[in-house]
Amino acid sequence: QVQLVESGGGWVQTGGSLTLSCAASRSIFSMCSMDWYRQSPGKQRELVAHIRSGGTINYAEPMKGRFTISRDSSKNTLLLQMNSLKPADTAVYYCAATECGNSRPNYWGQGTQVTVSS
């Protein structure tokens, strides 16, 4: 079992920046992949960014050039740097981890709220 705890959410104005953190109870490098998802009211949860154990990274199209996913090995933490935030980025952001052998995340954090005002 792996516990994931997100932090760093909050309120920011359009154009601002936030950095989300996800602390894991087990080495994030032992996971085949880790992701950031988000869910806005009335919408389905969507993938924001994905990083594989080997370092391959993918972003959803709306986030390309604005968001950066990374791993901090010293703190065993997954990060999401978000720049040029827009009101459409308002959502609950979730950290997720996928163990090897699984096709979908099998561990989820509780989420952290990000609100971008216009």
ABEGO torsion letter per residue (X at the ends): XBBBBBBGBEBBBBGBBBBBBBBBABBAAABABBBBBBBBBGBBBBBABBBBAAGBBBBBAAABGABBBBBBAAAGBBBBBBBGBBAAABBBBBBBBBBBGBABBABBBAEBBBBBBX
